[in-house]
Amino acid sequence: MKNKGFQTKYDPAGTNPTVKLREQQADTLRRDGLLRLALAAPLSTPGAAVRNADIQLDVLHKAAAEGVDLLVFPALSLCGVRNGDLFLQEDLLEDAQAALLRLAEANRLSGLTLISSLPLRTGCGLIAAAAVIRGAEIQAVVPLAAPRRDPAWRAFLPPERWDELPPCLNLNGGLSVALLREGSFSLPEFSSLAITCRSENFEDGRLPSAPGLEISFSFSGEFVGRPQRSRELARSRSAEGSSAFALISPGRGESGTETIYSAYALIAEEGEILAERAPFEEKNSAFLAADIDVQLLTARATDRGLTRTSQPTLLDAHLLDFSDQALSARQKLRRPLAAKPFLPPENIRAERCEEIFNLCAQGLARRLQHTRSRKLLLGISGGLDSCLALLTARRSLLLQSRPTEDLIALSMPGPGSGHQGRDQAARLGQSAGADYREIAISEAVALHLRDLGHTGETADTTYENAQARERTQLLMDLANMENGLLVGTGDLSEAALGWCTYNGDQMSMYNVNAEIPKTLVRCLCQYEAERLARQNGELASVILDILATPVSPELVPGENGSIGQKTEDILGPYELHDFFLWHFLKNHASVGKIRRLALVAFADLYSTELIEKSLRLFLRRFCSSQFKRSASPEGAGLGLLSLSPRQGLFMPSDFDSAVLLQKLEEDREIYA
């Protein structure tokens, strides 16, 4: 049988450098651990296995052109899901096997693994089988538990008798195929991922293997509330086991005898729905596809200490190639990709922001009670971080029914302070009901620089850090004087980049912003401004003004009191750095993968040059700044991502960023 549309361009000897480079470039998704899964429920006719196979062949060609790795058809899709006692007819069983062999031959050069389903006779009885086809070989058969409560499936062997099944089945022509009772196997390209085939109704309490992909074959038709119930199942199953979950239902064309089939399908990963096809959606012969991040699942499973109880069967490797059309299709990522991964989803954002505020406020309240401090102190600059810290400290006092005047908000304008920041600091402290104070530090800094023999005319590192350390000295000493607790304001993004002065603003007695990145700082301040709009209009107004002000350390004077430094002009956009941080530490992604994901996520916002420049800066600063994080104070833990040396990040302070930068350059050369 001719395989229309599939052409191989492999160079088995590896002698052609052009072909070798093409293979490296073609393997981008697989190198990044992204498995493209497709679920297809095309129109089918009960009993017409040959006709159903032809329809599945059309879908197979489309899936191959889209660069799919794993294509899955519904339960018993080759002959129809509700044939009842006719499943025992020899003609139907033979036609189904012939259709399966036809699919296998057509799949010879497709570049994907295919799972189709049919009834198979064994020495013990009839089973509903999911047949795994790789290349032109049927490599394994997995039994599916058909519901026994419905007479449509009473012909099938019940799961309690599966122990009687032989290790191999003989198909037409004497072909011997492995029978996997546990239903788990893995692909050579994704050997860490256990792929498990099981029935939707087969609830034995087992979690999917970690890291794993659980493919759930539904035998049931549509019913009221089914999508919502399926989404809840998918989220819980995938979240509990650091796994992916796919549900595939029979399509239209199946028997409508007291059952309505809708081709409903969904794909989930780590508690999030990646893709979903609504019941009775038009063009339901097309497939639903999403890219599953196997590297992410492996990293999360390792972090959580999840291990497999048994090793899945590894399918045989084949030299498979993608067509030029498939290569082009695989350049487009088929999964949601958040540009701001630290932000809560829109539908629960207000609820999550309130939860974060409460956690931070409760943590600070506990520390305040334990130290028996009379006051809370923090330095305010009129910037975002000190604004969030003040709002959290204010909430903490209110939780304890203490007056907001127990919060001392100290503004310390210096040589680099602008008029706008100074004004916003005053308005913020006063409208929050804090004990607002101001101590100018320009004279003290000038004296200190003179003692060092510094002219004070060069805005170098000494000039900037002298201001930060003078402020910390004042805050620490005032805390002693007032029997107070100094609240830190530095955020997670600044800690990652080392954008702080060692033993300056890096230090405090308790840091409420320790696990909050800059993008989330902005989100929380926006939420609080909206919440306070009716209670305290002036406080809400100044928060909005601060949100509209460029982020700046204000350590270098500007002209006529304007802002002399804009942090994002120096470092690059914070949303880029937060994106890098999330994928580097939370998902443990390679630097090349981070680059490619960033180019997709920010394609319409930033140039390739800016993204790559920011990533190089992130890697250099992240590696060189570990010594600062090693001496960081305690802070509020949120469970999002921690750089704390006690329970978060463990890494040497001397790790050489050149290793990562070299990897990045090598990756750019291949995947330019």
N, C-alpha and C positions, 0 to 999 in steps of 0.2 A: 504493500500500500504506500502510495506517495505521501510524503509529509509536506504539504504545501505551506510555504511561508517560513520554514525553518532552514537556516543555512549555518554550517559550522565554519569558523575561521580559525580554529585552534592550530597551534604550532607545537605538537607534542614534544619535539626535541628541544624547544626553547631556543632555537638558533636565530630567529628573526627578531632583532631588537625592536622594530616597529610594532610587531605583533605582541611582544612582551609588554611594551609600554601600554598598548591598547588594553591588554588584559588587566594591568594594574589600574588603569583609569576606569575600566568597566566594573571593577570590584569595589567601587566607592561605598555603596550601601552595605555590602557584606563586610568590608573592612571596618566599617563603623558599627557593625553588629546589628544592622537593621534588616529584619526579615519581612519581606513584603507578602502579607497574607491576603488571600482573596476568597470570599465566600460567594458561591453562585447557586441560585435556585431557579434554573430555567424551566420553561414550560415543558411538562412531561405528560406522557400518555400511559395509563395503567396497562401493564402487560406488554407494551411495545418496546422491548429492550433495544432492538437495533435502531429504531427511530429515536429513542432517547439518547443513545450513544452518539448519533449524528449531531443532535442538538448540543450535547456536551462537548463534542469536537469543535464546534463553532466557538463556544466559550473558551475552550482551551487555546485556540489560535489567538483570540483577543487577549487573553491573560498573558500569553507568551510575549505578545507585542508590547504589553505594558510592563514587562520585566518582573512578573510575579514569581516569587520563590515557591510558595505553597498554595495550591488551589484546592478548595474543598467543596464537594457537592453534598446535598442532604442525604439523610438516612434512606436507604433502599431506592435511591433515585434512578437506578438503571431500569427498574421494572415497575416502579410505583410503590407507595408506602402502605396502601391498604388493599392488598389482594386477598386477605383472609386465607381460607383453605386452599386457594389456587396457588399459594406459595409452594405447595407440595407437588404441583404439576411438573413432570419431568421436562416438558417442552419449555416452560417458563424458566426453569433453572438452567437449562442448556443455553438458551438465548441470552440469559444474563451473563453467563461466563464468556460466551463468544463476544458479547459487547464489551466486556472488561478487557479481553485480549486485544480487541480492536483499539480501545483507548490506549493501551500500553504501547502498541506499535506506533500510533500517531504521536505519542509523547517522546519518541526516541531522541529527538534533537531540540526539544522545546526549551530546555534550560530550567524547567520547574519540576517540583514534586507534586503529584496529583493524588487526591483521595476521593474515590468514588465508592458507592455502596450498593450491595446486592445481597440476595439470600444465597447461602452456600450450604450444601449437604455435607455433614461429617459422619463419622462412624457412630456418633452418639445421638445425632439428630440434626435439625436445621438451625442455623444461626443467622442472625442479621449481621452482616460483616461490613466493616470499613476497610477497603483494600487500598494499600499504600503503593503507589506506582512511582518509581524513580527511573528516569530514562525510559527504556523499553521494558523494564523488568517490574513484575509485581513482587515487591520485596517483603511484604508482610500483610497479614490480615488480622484485624482486631475485632473481636466479638462485641456487639452492641446489645444492651439489655432492652428488648422490646417490652412495652407495658403488658403485663399479664391480665390486667383487669378488663381489657377490651378484647373481644373474640376475634378482632381483625388480626391479632398477632399470637393467637394461642398455639400456632404451629411451631413457634420458635422455642429453643431450649432455654429454660430459665437459668439465671446466673448461678444459682446454688449447685448446678450440675456442670459448671464450666471446668471444674477440676478433672472431669472425665475426658475433656477434649485432648486430642493428640497434639504434640508440639508442631506438627506440620500437616498441611492439607494438600491433597492431590487434585489439581484442576484438570480441565480438558487437555488432552495431549500429554498427560503424565507429568505436568509441571508441578513441582513441589514448592510450597510457599509456607514460610514460618507463620505460626499462629501465636499472637501475643496476648495471653490472657489478661495481663495487667494493663495492656493498651498503651504502653509508653515506648517511644523510640526517639531518636534524634537524627538530625541531618549532619553530614560531615562539615558543612560550612558553619553550622551553629551547634557544635557538639555539646556545649554547656546547657543547651535548652532541652528539657524533657517535654516532648509533645505527647499529650495524652488524649486519646479518643474515648469518649464515654457518652452514655445517653443522658438526656436532660432529666429524665425521671429516675435515674439510678442514683439515689441518695444514700451513700454508705458512710457519710461523715468524713471521708478522707479529703484532705486538702490537696490541691495539685502539687506536683513536685516543684521544688524551688531550686533554681529558677525554672519556670515551666510555662507551657502554653496548653491550656485545657480547651479542647474542641468539644463542645456539647452538641450532640445530634438530637434534635427534637423530633418526636413522633406525633406530637399533639398538633391540633389545628388551632385556629385563632379563637380567642375568647375575650370577654370584656375585661379590661385592665391588664391584658397580657404584656404590652410593652413596658409599663411601669414596673411590674413584677420582675420582668426579665432584666431591666436595668439595675434594680436593686440586687438581684442575684449576681449579675456580672460585676458590679462594684465590690460587693462583699467577697466574692470568690477570688477576684484578682488582687484585692488589697490584703487579704489575710495571708496569702502565700507568696508575696512578691512575684506575681506571675501575670500572665496575660490570659484572657478568657474570650472565647468566640462561641457564639450561638448561631446555628444554622437550622432553619425550618424548611419543610417541604414547600415547593412552589405551586402556583396555580396550574391547573391541569390534572392534579391529583383528584381522586374520587371525592365527590362532595356528599357522599352518603352520611348524613348526620354530622359531617365535619367540614369545616371551611378552612382551606389552607391559604396562606397569605405571603409566603416567601420572606417572612420577617427574619432579619439577621442583625447582629451587632458584634462589635469587637471592642474589648476593654483591656486596659493595662494599668496595673497599680492603682485600682480604684477609680480610674477615669475612663469615660467612654471615648474611644478614638473615632469610631465610625458606626453609623446605624442606618439601616434601611427600614423605612416605615412599612407597616402591613399594606399590601396591595399597591405598593408604589409602582408607578408606570415604568415600563422598560425593565421588568423584573427578571428578564433573561440575562441582563448585564450583571456584573459581579460587584460586590462591596469589597473595597480594598483598604488596607491601612498598613503602615510600616511599624512593626513591633521592635522596640529597642532591646535586643537581647543583652547587650552590654550593660544597660541600665538595670535590667532585672537581675543579672548576675551580681552586680555591685550591691544592689539593695539586699539581696539574699545573703551575701557575705556579711554585710554590715549588721544584719539582724541575726546572724548565726544560724540561718536555716540550712539544713543539709538534707540530702536525699537519703531515703532508707534503702533504695536499690538503684542500680545504674541502668538507664534506659538502653535499649538495643540501638546500636549505631548502624544506620543504613549504609550500604556500600557507596563509595564515592564513584562518580562518573565525570568524565571530561565533558562538561556541558558549557555551551556558549550562548550568549544573547545575540539576537539579530540587531542590526543597526537601529531599527525602530524601537526595540526594547531598551537599548542603551540610552536612547534619547528620552524615553519615558521614565527611566530610573534616575534621571537627573532631578526629577521633581519629587520632593518629599511628600509622602501620603500619610501624614499624621499631624495633629494639632501641634503647633510650636509657639509657645508663649514668649513674646519679647521681654516680658517682665514676670519671670517665673515665681518670684517671691510674693507677688500680689495674690490675694484670695480671689476666687471667681466672683464675677459681678453679682450673681444671684445670692451669694452669702457674704458679700464683702462687709456690709455693716455689722453683721453678727460676728464675723471673725475679728474685725477691728476692735469691737467692744471686748471680745475675749482677750485679745493681746493687751489692751490697756489694763484690764482687770488683773491679768497675771503679773504684769510688771509692777502695778500698784501694790498688789498683795505681797510680792517679794520684798519691795522696799519697806512696806509696813512691818514685816517680820524683822528685817534688819534694824529698823528704828527701835522697835520694842526690845530686841535683844541687847542692843548697845545702850539702852536707856538714854538715848540722846534727846535733848530738849528741842533741838531745831534741825531742820534740813537746810543745806546750803547748796547752791549751784551758781556757776558763772554763766551769765547770759550775754550773748553777743548780738542778738537780733537776727540770728541765723536759724536754720531748720532744726539742727540737732538739739541746741539748748532750748528751743521752743518745745520740742517733744518731751524733753526731760522735765521741763517745768510743768507741762500739762499732766505728766504722769505723777510727779511729786505732789501736785495739787490734789489729784484724785486720791493719792495714798493718804493724805491728811484727812480728806473728807470721809474716807472709809473708816477712819479711826475717830470720827467726830471731833477732830481737832481743828482749830482755826487756821485758815490759810495764811495768817500772819506768822505762823511757825515756820514758814518757808522764807528763807533769806535769799533773794535774787540779786546777785551782785554783778553790776556792769563795771568793766574795767577798761575804759577806752585808752588806747595807746597810740603810738606814732602812726600805725597803719590803719586805725579805725576811721571809717567814713561817717558822714553826718547821718545817712539813712539808717545804718545799722545801730548807731547810738540812739537815735530817736525811737526805732522799733523796739530796742531792748527796754527802754523806759516805759513805753506804752504797754508792752507785754507784761512786765513785772507789776505795774500798777493796776492794770485791768484784771489781772489774775488774783488780786487781793493779797499779793505777797508783800513781805517787808522788803521793798525795793531800795537798794543802796547803790551808790556809785563812788568808785575810787579811781582816779586817773593815774595811770602808771608811766606816763611819758618821762617824768623827772627821774623816777626810780630806775627806769631802763637806761636813760642817758648816763646816770651816775655809774651804773653797773658796767656799761660799755667803756666808759672812761677808765674805770679801775682795771679793765682788761687790756687797755691800750688800743681799743677799737675806736675809730673816728666817729662812728655812727652815721657816716655818710654813704656807706656801701650797704645796700640791702641784701646781704649775704645770709647764709644759714645761721651764723651767730646772731646777727641782727634780728632775725625772725624768731629764733628759739629763745632768745633772752626775754622777749615779750611773753611767750607762752609759759616759760618757767616762772616769771615774775607773777603772772596771774595765779598759777598753781600754788605758789608760796603764800600769796595773800589768802587764797581760799582755805588752805590747810590751817594757817594760823588763826584765821577768823573762826573756823570750825572749832578749834581748841578753845578759843576765847568764849564762844557762845555755847559750849558743850553740844556741838552740832555734828551732823553726819554729812560729809561732802558727797554729793551725787554727781557721778560722771555723766558726760554727755556724748562721748565718742561713739560712733555707730559701727556696725559690722563692716561696711564697705571701706571705711577709713582704716580699720584694723587690718583688713586684707591687703590694702595698698601701703600700709605703713604711713598714711597721711596724718601723722600726729607727731608731736615732739616728745621724745623719750624723757620720762620724768617731768613732763610738762602736762599738756592736756591729755596725755596717755594715762595719767594717774588720777585716782579718786579713791573713795572709801567704799563705794558701791555704784556700779554702772547700770542704769536702767535701760540703756540703749544697746547693750553689749551684743545682742543677737538680732538687731534690727538693721537691715541694709538700707541704703539711702532711698531706693525706690519705695520701700515700705514706710520709711520715715515720712516721706511726702504724702503717701496715701493715708497714714494715720492722722497727720495734721489736717488734711482736707476733711476727713471724717469728723474730727473733733470740732472743726470750725462750723460744719453743717449742724452738728448736734447742739452746739452752744448758741446758734444764731438767735434763738428766741429768749434764752436765759441770760446771756451776757453778750450783747451786740458788739460792744467795744472790743472784747477779747476775741470774738470771732473775726472782727474786721482786721485786727492786727495780725492774726494768724494768716489770713488771706494775703495780706501785704507781704508777709515773710515768704509765703509760697511763691509770690511773683518776683522775688528778689534773687538774682544770681547767687549761687553758692560761692562763698569766699572765706578764706581764713583771716582776711584783713590784717595782714602782717606787713604789707608794703603800702606806703601812702599813695593815694591817687591824687589827681589834680583837683584842687578846690574841694577837698573832702569827698570826692567820688570814690567808688570802689576801685582799688588799685590792682586787685588780683581776682580772677575768676577761675575757680578750681577746675571747671570742666574745660577751660581753654588750655590748661596745663596738662591735665590727666586724660582728657577725653571724656565723653558722656558717662555719667554714673550708671545709666541703664545698661550700657555695654559692659561695664565692669561687674555689675550685679549678675548679668547673664553669664559672663565668663566664670564667675565665682560659683554660681549654681551648678553649672555643668562640670566644672573642674573638681569640686569637692563633693557635691551632693550626688552627681551621677558618675563620677570618676571617669569622665570621658577623656580621650586622647586630645592633645592640643590641635591636631589636624581636624578631628571631628568637631571640636568647639568652633574652629574657624569656619567650617562649612555650614554648621547650624546657624552661626551668627550672620553669615552672608545671606541665608534664607530669611531669617527672622527680621533683619533690618534692611532688606533689599531696597525698600522704598524710602528709607530714612537717611542712611549714611552710605558714603562711598566705600568701595572695597579698600581703598588706601587708608581711610580713617579707621575702619574696623581692624585691619591688620596691624596698624600702628598701635592702636589701643590695646590689642591683645599682647603684642610684644612688651609693651610697658607694664601691663598687668602681670605677666609672667616674671619679669625682672623684679618688680617691686614686691610681689607676693613672696618670692623666695628670699629676697634680701631683708625682709622685715619680720622674720619669725622671732628674732631676739626681742623685739618690742612686745609681740604677743605673748612670749614666754613669761613676761613680767606684768601681765595685765591684771587689773583688780577683779574681784568677783563681781558677778552681775546677774541680772534676771535671765533665767533659762526659759526658752520658749519651745525648744524641740524642733525648730526649723533647721538651723545650721549653726554650729558653735565653733568659734576659734579659740575657746578657752584652753589653756594648757592643762587644765585639770580633768575636763571631761569631753573636750571637743577635739581639736586638732593636735596630733602628735607628729612632729616632723623635726629634723635637725635644723638648727639655725644656719648651717653652712651648706645647705643644699644648693648646688650650682644651677642657676637658671639657664646657663649655656646649653645644657643637655636638652631642655625643653625647647629652647629657641632653635636649636639645630633640627630637632624633629619637625618643628613648624616649617622651617625653610625647605626641608626635604619634601614635606607634604605639599607645599605650594608648587614646587617644581613638577610634581606628578599631576596634581589636580588643579592646575591653574585655571 
